[in-house]
């Protein structure tokens, strides 16, 4: 924990967390994680969750909005 945070009120800490969450951008270089042995099939898009079949990008966007409420 940052020593400066000890002097902040709970509301100020929550506001700071909210600002950080709103400004957070996740950048993943997918070329770094490519698997040459894995071949994508046409009927299995890579952005689908293999367990639920849901679109992961839409699901993450929806969950992120809920967290920021």
C-alpha positions in Angstrom: 0.0 0.0 0.0 1.2 3.5 -0.9 2.1 5.4 2.3 0.3 8.5 0.9 -2.9 6.4 1.0 -3.0 6.4 4.9 -4.1 10.1 4.9 -6.9 9.5 2.3 -10.5 9.0 3.3 -12.4 5.9 2.2 -14.3 8.0 -0.4 -11.0 9.4 -1.8 -9.6 5.9 -2.1 -12.7 4.6 -3.8 -12.6 7.5 -6.2 -8.9 6.8 -7.0 -9.7 3.1 -7.6 -12.6 4.0 -9.9 -10.4 6.4 -11.9 -7.7 3.7 -12.3 -10.2 1.1 -13.3 -11.8 3.4 -15.9 -8.4 4.3 -17.4 -7.1 0.7 -17.4 -6.4 -0.7 -20.8 -5.2 -4.3 -21.3 -2.9 -4.6 -24.3 -1.9 -8.2 -25.2 0.5 -8.9 -28.0 -1.2 -12.0 -29.4 1.8 -12.8 -31.6 3.8 -13.6 -28.5 1.3 -16.3 -27.5 0.6 -17.9 -30.9 0.9 -21.7 -31.0 2.2 -23.0 -34.3 0.8 -26.5 -33.6 -2.7 -25.2 -33.0 -4.9 -24.8 -36.1 -8.2 -22.9 -35.7 -11.2 -24.5 -37.3 -13.9 -22.4 -39.0 -16.6 -23.6 -36.6 -14.7 -22.7 -33.5 -13.8 -19.0 -33.3 -10.9 -18.2 -31.0 -12.9 -15.6 -29.1 -15.5 -18.1 -27.9 -15.3 -19.5 -24.3 -14.8 -23.2 -24.7 -16.9 -24.0 -21.6 -20.0 -21.8 -22.2 -19.8 -21.0 -25.9 -20.2 -17.3 -25.1 -18.3 -14.5 -26.8 -15.5 -13.7 -24.3 -15.0 -10.1 -25.5 -18.6 -9.2 -25.1 -18.7 -11.0 -21.7 -15.6 -9.1 -20.5 -17.0 -5.8 -21.6 -20.3 -6.5 -19.9 -18.6 -7.5 -16.6 -16.3 -4.5 -16.7 -19.3 -2.2 -16.9 -20.9 -3.9 -14.0 -17.7 -3.5 -11.9 -17.6 0.2 -12.6 -21.2 0.8 -11.5 
